[in-house]
Amino acid sequence: MADAEVILFSTPTCSICQKAEEALRERGVAYQRLDVSADPEALALLLRFAGQPTVPTIVAFGEVMVGLDLARLDHMLEGLDVRAETFARSDAEEEEQLRESEAVVQAAIEKTGMTPDELAEIEGLPEE
C-alpha cells in the first residue's frame, strides 16, 4: 500500500487503540500515531476532526472513524492508494499552476518595464 496519510489518534493505555494500530500494521498502511494524552495540539486536532475526545479515532483522507470497526476500517482503506495518488496529483497540478502564474506575472513586469516598486504603487493590485 502507498504511503497514505492516515492518522490514528490514541493514548498509550487504550487497549482498543493498540488493536487499531495492529490492524493498520497488518494491512500495510502507513500511518501517523498521535498521542492525545501527551500532545495538546493532537487533542485539538482530534476535536476538530471528530468533535469529541474519543480514542481510537482514525482519519483517512477526511473520512473519520471514531472507535474501531474492522469491517468499516477495511471499507475506509479500499482505494486508499488511488485517493493518495489523486491528492498527490492535485498538489502537483496546483504547484504547476502557481509556477505558470508567476511566469505570466514576471513576463508582464518585463513587458511593461515597470519596477516592482512602481507596480506596488498601482491601486487595486493585491499585495503579496
C-alpha positions in Angstrom: 0.0 0.0 0.0 1.3 3.5 -0.8 2.4 5.9 1.9 -1.1 7.3 2.6 -2.0 10.0 5.0 -3.7 8.1 7.8 -3.8 9.4 11.3 -4.5 7.3 14.4 -5.5 9.3 17.5 -4.8 7.3 20.6 -3.5 7.1 24.1 -0.9 4.6 25.4 -3.3 3.0 27.9 -6.1 2.4 25.4 -6.3 -1.3 24.5 -8.6 -0.7 21.6 -6.1 1.9 20.3 -3.4 -0.9 20.3 -5.8 -3.1 18.4 -6.4 -0.3 15.8 -2.6 0.2 15.5 -2.1 -3.6 15.0 -4.9 -3.6 12.4 -3.3 -0.8 10.4 0.1 -2.5 10.5 -1.4 -5.8 9.4 -3.0 -4.1 6.4 0.3 -2.4 5.5 -1.0 1.1 6.0 1.5 3.9 6.6 0.0 6.0 9.4 0.9 8.6 11.9 0.0 7.9 15.6 -0.8 10.9 17.7 -1.0 10.6 21.5 -3.7 12.9 22.6 -2.9 12.4 26.3 0.6 13.9 25.8 0.1 16.4 23.0 -2.5 19.2 23.3 -2.2 20.0 19.6 -3.1 16.4 18.8 -6.1 16.7 21.1 -7.2 19.9 19.4 -6.9 18.3 16.0 -8.9 15.2 17.2 -11.6 17.5 18.4 -11.6 19.3 15.1 -12.0 16.0 13.2 -14.3 14.0 15.4 -16.0 16.7 17.6 -15.3 14.6 20.7 -12.2 13.4 22.6 -12.7 9.7 21.9 -9.9 7.2 21.1 -9.2 5.5 18.9 -10.1 7.8 16.1 -8.8 7.0 12.6 -8.8 9.6 9.9 -8.0 8.7 6.3 -8.2 11.4 3.7 -11.0 13.2 5.5 -13.0 10.1 6.4 -13.3 9.8 10.2 -14.0 6.6 12.2 -14.5 7.0 15.9 -13.8 3.7 17.7 -12.7 0.6 15.9 -14.9 -1.4 13.5 -12.6 -3.7 11.4 -15.2 -4.0 8.6 -15.5 -0.3 8.3 -11.8 0.2 8.5 -11.4 -2.2 5.5 -14.0 -0.2 3.7 -12.3 3.1 4.6 -9.0 1.8 3.3 -10.4 0.5 0.0 -9.0 2.6 -2.8 -6.6 4.4 -0.4 -3.8 4.2 -2.9 -6.0 5.8 -5.6 -7.0 8.6 -3.2 -3.4 9.1 -2.2 -2.4 9.4 -5.8 -5.3 11.7 -6.6 -4.2 14.0 -3.7 -0.6 14.0 -4.8 -1.6 14.7 -8.4 -3.8 17.6 -7.3 -1.0 19.1 -5.2 1.4 18.8 -8.2 -1.2 20.4 -10.5 -1.6 23.3 -8.1 2.1 23.8 -7.9 2.4 23.8 -11.7 -0.4 26.4 -11.9 1.3 28.6 -9.4 4.6 28.4 -11.3 2.7 29.3 -14.6 1.0 32.2 -12.9 4.3 33.5 -11.5 5.8 33.2 -15.0 3.0 35.2 -16.5 3.3 37.9 -13.9 7.1 38.1 -14.4 6.6 38.3 -18.2 4.1 41.2 -17.7 6.5 43.0 -15.5 9.3 42.7 -18.0 7.0 43.8 -20.9 5.8 46.9 -19.1 9.3 47.8 -18.0 8.0 48.7 -14.5 9.9 48.0 -11.4 8.3 46.1 -8.5 8.2 49.4 -6.6 6.3 51.1 -9.4 3.9 48.2 -9.6 3.3 48.4 -5.9 2.0 51.9 -6.3 -0.8 50.9 -8.6 -4.1 50.9 -6.7 -6.2 47.8 -6.7 -3.4 45.3 -7.1 -3.3 42.7 -4.4 -0.4 42.9 -2.0 2.0 40.0 -1.6 
